[in-house]
Structure formats: structure tokens, C-alpha cells
Amino acid sequence: AFVANGDVFVTATDYTTTRRITDTPEEERNIDISPDGRKLVYAAERNGGWNIYMTELTRKDDPLFTYARDHKETQLTKNKEASFQPLFSPDGTKVAYLRDRTGIFVHDLKTGRDYQVLDKKYNYSYTDGDFSYTWSPDGKSIYFIACVEAESHLYELTLKNKKIRRITQGQMDYVGFDLQGTTLVAARQSMLAPTDLYRIDLKKGTATAITKENESTLAQLGDVRCEKRWMNTTNGEKMLVWVLYPANFDASKKYPSILYCQGGPQSTISQFWSYRWNPRIMAENGYIVILPNRHGVPGFGKAWNEQISGDYGGQNMRDYLTAADEMKKEPYIDPNGMGCVGASYGGFSVYWLAGHHEKRFNCFIAHAGIFNLEAQYLETEEKWFANWDMGGAPWEKSNATAQRTFATSPHLFVDKWDTPILIIHGERDYRILASQGMMAFDAARMHGVPTEMLLYPDENHWVLQPQNAVLWQRTFFRWLDRWLKK
């Protein structure tokens, strides 16, 4: 089974034909076939909401397929919250699924009853579309990956008593897995090493490497170290901050540093590996890298995660300044060599900090960032998110949340810009249009701030083409070296 152009199709290896199962103007996704091959479940958008639907794959005159015009579709859930990623139990009598912002539920096909098995208030963070979970072979447990306090690990949920057991340990992220019988193979990465595959002992939690694809390359790199720190925020809470130290680090010397601002804005800085925003490569280039899990990121509780909505220029920005100030207390941090970088919401953060940092930073890099919040509200292709996070439209004068949001727009504080800034954007970016970067570049130039712009005519919100990525890295480090290294 597969999804194409928003509809579900089914084919078989011994058939030359493919049959369309759904034929609606709405979208379907997240499909699963029952163990006996006779039922299909999927998430579908109907009447503006996402729910779980099931269809039979049997007909008397066609035992493998159902035609779209006369198949029977059954709606399994009727939830106001988006429901997605359904998964049949091993015996085919139940369907597990995810409910947005709530947790994991199970639908009993015999009784039609829905019941919750994992409440998301436990801080087990996942996002729509990339949550890895599966049933145990006996159907008594569910295995899943969740991000808790900026580390993603494997967990077991026992359905009978709803007890949760953490299986794996360590400063790393598990990013996907597959279970066949009692053999579980998982993909694992960290800020120090790219993804490899491991066999996991489900009882002991031990991991045995299956692949070592980058072993020879990693052997050529230095002894970069990643440290976990907890810092007190200005509102009396604690914030987890990752700090990476360069190879051959000597605490008696002074080093330039980079404060990394996360995108999202609701995205944890976990033990990720990226081929562009790569903390290890930054450290390999001689920088101490500071990565704060400021307010707004998942994995630290619902209140911490949701605090950022309607407060773009508020507590999370004070968190960034806290991280910068705390690290500057260290004798090995060059007080005149700290940069600030970020993409997407991280780019917005850079623009905002440029007008509020009070000489803390010595250069900035903003990639695909929001510069003018009012223009962003009007021109982004993601309208729902703009309303949710900004609190409403700029013309809603009685909407206190919206008015507070737009009053913190970075473009209103360009008069306080005094620090060199590099701006990067893609002209095929429809999430945050390139006009945002162009406005920021022009504003910096007109205000007399040293600035450069790297504009890609053929990239979107991400830089995906290899040669463009090489240019990105060269430009990124050339700018940092110019302003931060003596």
C-alpha cells in the first residue's frame, strides 16, 4: 500500500494493476495493513479534521482489491485533535494511533472503544509524522522513541498497567527502529557521530554496532567533547545547555564561541547530527559551541514547550542572553569573540538579538529568518502556524497577545543594530520568503552595519544541493573567522 497525490493505493507483487482505495479531494497518509492483509487503516482529512479510517480489501469477485467507487470506508475515530499514524496490533484486533498534543491511544475494533495508553503530559515528546513506535510481538506492550530532556531513547510501554520503562541509555539520539520478532535494530546518532545501525537487547538495553560507515572519517577528527550543563533562567527555572569544546581544548587559553539559536520554534536541541548546522564541525573549526534548550522546546514539560507561543520576544530571548552571560564567566571564553547564529525561528532570534544584545555578541549569522513579523503574517504559506504562534492578526487591535507579538518584530529595533551580520536565504522559500532576508540586508546596509548576503535562487527553506551546501559552509566559517578570530 502507498500514498500518492493524497490518495491511498494498493498493489500486489503478483498483479500488474494498482487499485485506488480512496478518491476524495482531501488528503490521506500514514497507512498500515492488517496482519491478515484484509484491512487497511490510514489517517485522512475529512471536513477540516484528521481522523483514522479503515477500509476492507476484499470482494467476492476480486479478493485482493476494492474499487474506489464501492469500497466501504469506516471512520474509527471522531476526535477534535488531529489523529494520525495508525498501527495494527499483531493479532489485528486493535489499532494504535497518535493524537496530537495528547498521546498514544488504542482503538478496539471489536468494541469500538478508544482508550489512552500514554499521556503526553509525561514529557515524552514526539511530532506528527516522525514518531517511531510499534507493538511488541505479543501485543502486550508498545515500543517507542521519545525525546526527554534533549535525548531521544527507546522506551517500553506495558499496556496492562501503563508502566513505562526506559530501555537505552547514554548521551545520544535514537532516530528510528524496526522490530522483527525479538530482534530490534535502531538508528543512532549524536552531536559527535553521524547515524549508524545498532542491535538493541530489549531486556538489558545494550547496543551492538551493526554498521560503522564513518569510522575512518571520524578517526581523522579531533577529540571534540560535548558537555551537558544546567543553567538558572531569569524566571527561576532550569535550562539544559549543550556545550561543545574544540579538539585539544586547553582551559588556560581563550577561545571564540558561537551561541546557536534553534529553529522551530518548538524543536528540541537534542543529540542531533546535521550535514549543515553541525555543532561538531563548528567545534572542529576552533569554536566553543553553546546550544541552549530555551523555553519553547519539547521534552521539558508541556508548560515549558507552550510558553513560547505569543511570546516570541520574551522569556526565550532572555534564556539566550542567560546562556551567553553564564558562558562568558568562564575564563576560557574570549569576551570579544562570541558569535550568534540560527536558522528559521533561529534566524528570527538572531535578528531580534541584534537589536537587544547590548554588546554581548561580535557578529551574527541569520539563515531564513523572520525580520518583519507583520509581513511574515501576510506572506507565509503556513497560515495556521502564524495565527497559533503570533496570537492573531496585526489588525486585531484588541488582541493583546497579537499586539505584543508584533511589537517585538526585529525590524522595529534596527536603530540599535551595531554588529556585523551575514544573511542567508533561498528564493524558493515559501515558509519564510526571501524578501525577509532582503529587507534585513537593506536595513543593515542603510544603517551602516557591516553586512553580506548569500542568496540562493534555487533553494527553499533548506539548502539541499551539495555544491550549494559546500558554499554555505565556506561562507559561514569565513564570516565567523573574520570577526571572531584574532
Secondary structure, DSSP 8 states (H G I E B T S, - for coil): -EEETTEEEEE-TT-S-EEE----SS-EEEEEE-TTSSEEEEEEEETTEEEEEEEE---TT-TT---TTT--EEE----SS-EEEEEE-TTSSEEEEEETTTEEEEEETTT--EEEEEEGGG--B--TT---EEE-TTSSEEEEEEEETTEEEEEEEETTTTEEEE---SSSEEEEEEEETTEEEEEEE-SSS--EEEEE-TTT--EEES--TTHHHHTTS---EEEEEEEE-TTS-EEEEEEEE-TT--TTS-EEEEEEE--TTT----S---SSS-HHHHHHTT-EEEEE--TT-SSS-HHHHHTTTT-TTSHHHHHHHHHHHHHHTSTTEEEEEEEEEEETHHHHHHHHHHTT-TT--SEEEEES--S-HHHHHHH-S-HHHHHHHH-S-TT-TT-HHHHHHHHT-GGGGGGG--S-EEEEEETT-SSS-HHHHHHHHHHHHHTT--EEEEEETT--SS--SHHHHHHHHHHHHHHHHHHH--
